[in-house]
């Protein structure tokens, strides 16, 4: 289908965001609240439910791995079906609804194992909805505006998520004195608050979205679904033949793994260095606030210098971040510096990866390709942490473990350097 004939005349890349683009962006504000709560509050609560000799690190790691593997296995198949006209929004609603209901269900008085099962289901709902949400970008705006719109999504997501998070933290710490609730009750209430925030910022997307790019009409849905496996096999064959695309996906696998590892391991690394937990939580908030303007700025710079060059710049910056964490991070002050540095580049590299990928894939198979994108993104969350843990165990030095992340970034930079940029002619 022709993008111009369906969407109509698009505003220039430098023009203000349209109402439709804004309604797509605010879903990032909604779902990011659950992401932030999962980073800072839910693991602590899960630990409180476990027996004294329970190991939350391994239990949490297994929970995250299971959720990632389920999404990685489901998304290519469901994504292919969702490329049928009218199906994308249905799958999005299914996963979004699952995530919200399970987020509320975490407020039930559960023991630690059922709680982690419910959390895994909530995470599957979240990540499943994000796969379809990401692919909605191509239906929401033009190639020329993808960098800007995607960057605003991540930027507003970072700062917006802090609003319910601060409310939840204030409730957890101040609720017992103000309302006479227990800390456990306040923590459970925070799950419901987060779910309500998530729902509120999803409604605009649901009321405005329409699928523009698709590979079959509603009248041929049954035949299209039956042919899904054939289509998926064909997509994989096309991917192998598309050298610029598979080279980017390999690069993405390695550098997003490094990014995810820095995010997931920073708090535990800071704890290992003896930095106070309050300092760690506040530094996490600082990262969110710094990431907001920097993600939007990154989108503007991509419009001037190009999307791929800015991704490469962020990869190089992350190399600097890894070296700083390895050789200079010794106290709370350096951890704050690390938080600011991560915030400067984290949102930018995530946003531009999403928009760059949207530019170079076939639009009528967007969900299918974003399903593959999700496989690379989710499985990448495993390699880096394993590398850090193994290196630390073998050497007995956590700093060398952190330094091992640089290997991933070097590999990614090699593939990005060798890849011919198809977006220049897209």
Secondary structure, DSSP 8 states (H G I E B T S, - for coil): --HHHHH-S---TTS---HHHHHHHHHHHHHHHHHHHHHHTHHHHHHHHS-TT--HHHHHHHHHHHHHHHHHHHHHHHHHHHTBTTTHHHHHHHHHHHHHHHHHHTTS---HHHHHHHHHHHHHHHHHHHHHHHHHHHHHS-GGGHHHHHHHHHHHHHHHHHHHHHHHHHHHHHHHHHH---HHHHHHHHHHHHHHHHHHTTHHHHHH------SB-GGGHHHHHHTHHHHHHHHHHHHHH-HHHHHHHHHHHHHHHHHHHHHHHHHHHHHHTT--HHHHHHHHHHHHHHHHHHHHHHHHHHHHH-HHHHHHHHHHHHHHHHHHHHHT--SHHHHHHHHHHHHHHHHHHHHHHHHHHHHHS-GGGHHHHHHHHHHHHHHHHHHHHHHHHHHHHHHS-HHHHHHTHHHHHHHHHHHHHHS--GGG--
